[in-house]
């Protein structure tokens, strides 16, 4: 009976660490996408300045909106990674007041 809670806890830690790993990978992909969208947006901005047409202005604005969505997605993913990292630390080390999740920075 004594091994049962430990095994359950170990499974929770393993599951949390797998989720954390997957979320970190998703975060890296989102960062690469954001960098790409930022480059495209900058190109559109320059085209809009040079051509001074309503169409180029709209294209630039569309890219700006897309960039803002990508930024919000990245911030959300970063928060999810930090939350999972804090949860993993709590599961591994217990509720140590020094490991409250706010002072932990992973990735």
MARBAFI-592028 format. One record per residue (C-alpha): residue number from 1; residue in one letter; chain; x, y, z. Coordinates in Angstrom, 1 decimal. Layout:
<rs>
@pos:NUM, code:A, unit:A, px:X, py:Y, pz:Z
...
</rs>
This chain:
<rs>
@pos:1, code:X, unit:A, px:0.0, py:0.0, pz:0.0
@pos:2, code:X, unit:A, px:2.8, py:2.5, pz:0.8
@pos:3, code:X, unit:A, px:4.2, py:2.3, pz:-2.8
@pos:4, code:X, unit:A, px:0.8, py:3.2, pz:-4.3
@pos:5, code:X, unit:A, px:0.8, py:7.0, pz:-3.7
@pos:6, code:X, unit:A, px:4.4, py:7.2, pz:-4.7
@pos:7, code:X, unit:A, px:3.7, py:5.4, pz:-8.0
@pos:8, code:X, unit:A, px:0.7, py:7.6, pz:-8.6
@pos:9, code:X, unit:A, px:2.8, py:10.7, pz:-7.9
@pos:10, code:X, unit:A, px:5.5, py:9.4, pz:-10.2
@pos:11, code:X, unit:A, px:3.0, py:9.0, pz:-13.0
@pos:12, code:X, unit:A, px:1.8, py:12.5, pz:-12.5
@pos:13, code:X, unit:A, px:5.3, py:13.9, pz:-12.6
@pos:14, code:X, unit:A, px:6.0, py:11.9, pz:-15.8
@pos:15, code:X, unit:A, px:2.8, py:13.1, pz:-17.4
@pos:16, code:X, unit:A, px:3.5, py:16.7, pz:-16.5
@pos:17, code:X, unit:A, px:7.1, py:16.5, pz:-17.8
@pos:18, code:X, unit:A, px:5.8, py:15.0, pz:-21.1
@pos:19, code:X, unit:A, px:3.3, py:17.8, pz:-21.4
@pos:20, code:X, unit:A, px:6.0, py:20.4, pz:-20.5
@pos:21, code:X, unit:A, px:8.3, py:18.9, pz:-23.2
@pos:22, code:X, unit:A, px:5.6, py:19.0, pz:-25.8
@pos:23, code:X, unit:A, px:4.6, py:22.6, pz:-24.8
@pos:24, code:X, unit:A, px:8.2, py:23.7, pz:-25.0
@pos:25, code:X, unit:A, px:8.5, py:22.3, pz:-28.5
@pos:26, code:X, unit:A, px:5.2, py:24.1, pz:-29.5
@pos:27, code:X, unit:A, px:6.7, py:27.3, pz:-28.0
@pos:28, code:X, unit:A, px:9.9, py:26.9, pz:-30.2
@pos:29, code:X, unit:A, px:7.8, py:26.5, pz:-33.3
@pos:30, code:X, unit:A, px:5.6, py:29.5, pz:-32.4
@pos:31, code:X, unit:A, px:8.8, py:31.6, pz:-31.9
@pos:32, code:X, unit:A, px:10.0, py:30.6, pz:-35.4
@pos:33, code:X, unit:A, px:6.6, py:31.4, pz:-36.8
@pos:34, code:X, unit:A, px:6.6, py:34.8, pz:-35.1
@pos:35, code:X, unit:A, px:10.1, py:35.6, pz:-36.5
@pos:36, code:X, unit:A, px:8.9, py:34.7, pz:-40.0
@pos:37, code:X, unit:A, px:5.7, py:36.7, pz:-39.6
@pos:38, code:X, unit:A, px:7.7, py:39.7, pz:-38.3
@pos:39, code:X, unit:A, px:10.0, py:39.5, pz:-41.4
@pos:40, code:X, unit:A, px:7.0, py:39.4, pz:-43.7
@pos:41, code:X, unit:A, px:5.3, py:42.3, pz:-41.9
@pos:42, code:X, unit:A, px:8.5, py:44.4, pz:-42.1
@pos:43, code:X, unit:A, px:8.7, py:43.7, pz:-45.9
@pos:44, code:X, unit:A, px:5.0, py:44.7, pz:-46.2
@pos:45, code:X, unit:A, px:5.7, py:47.9, pz:-44.2
@pos:46, code:X, unit:A, px:8.5, py:48.9, pz:-46.5
@pos:47, code:X, unit:A, px:6.4, py:48.1, pz:-49.7
@pos:48, code:X, unit:A, px:3.6, py:50.2, pz:-48.3
@pos:49, code:X, unit:A, px:6.0, py:53.1, pz:-47.7
@pos:50, code:X, unit:A, px:7.6, py:52.9, pz:-51.1
@pos:51, code:X, unit:A, px:4.4, py:52.3, pz:-53.2
@pos:52, code:X, unit:A, px:2.0, py:54.5, pz:-51.2
@pos:53, code:X, unit:A, px:-1.0, py:52.6, pz:-52.5
@pos:54, code:X, unit:A, px:-4.2, py:51.8, pz:-50.5
@pos:55, code:X, unit:A, px:-3.7, py:48.1, pz:-51.4
@pos:56, code:X, unit:A, px:-0.1, py:48.0, pz:-50.0
@pos:57, code:X, unit:A, px:-1.4, py:49.8, pz:-46.9
@pos:58, code:X, unit:A, px:-4.1, py:47.2, pz:-46.3
@pos:59, code:X, unit:A, px:-1.7, py:44.4, pz:-46.9
@pos:60, code:X, unit:A, px:0.6, py:45.8, pz:-44.3
@pos:61, code:X, unit:A, px:-2.2, py:46.3, pz:-41.8
@pos:62, code:X, unit:A, px:-3.3, py:42.7, pz:-42.4
@pos:63, code:X, unit:A, px:0.2, py:41.5, pz:-41.7
@pos:64, code:X, unit:A, px:0.3, py:43.7, pz:-38.5
@pos:65, code:X, unit:A, px:-2.9, py:42.1, pz:-37.2
@pos:66, code:X, unit:A, px:-1.5, py:38.6, pz:-38.0
@pos:67, code:X, unit:A, px:1.7, py:39.6, pz:-36.1
@pos:68, code:X, unit:A, px:-0.2, py:40.7, pz:-33.1
@pos:69, code:X, unit:A, px:-2.1, py:37.4, pz:-33.0
@pos:70, code:X, unit:A, px:1.1, py:35.5, pz:-33.2
@pos:71, code:X, unit:A, px:2.6, py:37.6, pz:-30.3
@pos:72, code:X, unit:A, px:-0.4, py:36.9, pz:-28.1
@pos:73, code:X, unit:A, px:-0.1, py:33.2, pz:-28.9
@pos:74, code:X, unit:A, px:3.5, py:33.2, pz:-27.9
@pos:75, code:X, unit:A, px:2.8, py:35.0, pz:-24.6
@pos:76, code:X, unit:A, px:0.1, py:32.4, pz:-23.9
@pos:77, code:X, unit:A, px:2.4, py:29.5, pz:-24.7
@pos:78, code:X, unit:A, px:5.1, py:31.0, pz:-22.5
@pos:79, code:X, unit:A, px:2.6, py:31.2, pz:-19.6
@pos:80, code:X, unit:A, px:1.6, py:27.6, pz:-20.1
@pos:81, code:X, unit:A, px:5.2, py:26.5, pz:-20.1
@pos:82, code:X, unit:A, px:5.9, py:28.3, pz:-16.8
@pos:83, code:X, unit:A, px:2.7, py:26.9, pz:-15.3
@pos:84, code:X, unit:A, px:3.7, py:23.3, pz:-16.3
@pos:85, code:X, unit:A, px:7.2, py:23.8, pz:-15.1
@pos:86, code:X, unit:A, px:5.9, py:25.1, pz:-11.7
@pos:87, code:X, unit:A, px:3.5, py:22.2, pz:-11.5
@pos:88, code:X, unit:A, px:6.3, py:19.7, pz:-12.3
@pos:89, code:X, unit:A, px:8.5, py:21.3, pz:-9.6
@pos:90, code:X, unit:A, px:5.7, py:21.1, pz:-7.0
@pos:91, code:X, unit:A, px:5.0, py:17.4, pz:-7.9
@pos:92, code:X, unit:A, px:8.7, py:16.6, pz:-7.7
@pos:93, code:X, unit:A, px:9.7, py:18.6, pz:-4.7
@pos:94, code:X, unit:A, px:6.5, py:19.1, pz:-2.8
@pos:95, code:X, unit:A, px:5.1, py:22.5, pz:-1.7
@pos:96, code:X, unit:A, px:8.4, py:24.1, pz:-0.8
@pos:97, code:X, unit:A, px:7.8, py:27.8, pz:-0.2
@pos:98, code:X, unit:A, px:11.1, py:28.5, pz:-2.1
@pos:99, code:X, unit:A, px:9.7, py:26.7, pz:-5.1
@pos:100, code:X, unit:A, px:6.4, py:28.7, pz:-5.4
@pos:101, code:X, unit:A, px:6.6, py:28.7, pz:-9.2
@pos:102, code:X, unit:A, px:7.1, py:32.4, pz:-9.5
@pos:103, code:X, unit:A, px:10.8, py:32.2, pz:-8.9
@pos:104, code:X, unit:A, px:11.2, py:29.4, pz:-11.4
@pos:105, code:X, unit:A, px:12.3, py:30.2, pz:-14.9
@pos:106, code:X, unit:A, px:12.6, py:27.4, pz:-17.4
@pos:107, code:X, unit:A, px:13.5, py:27.4, pz:-21.0
</rs>
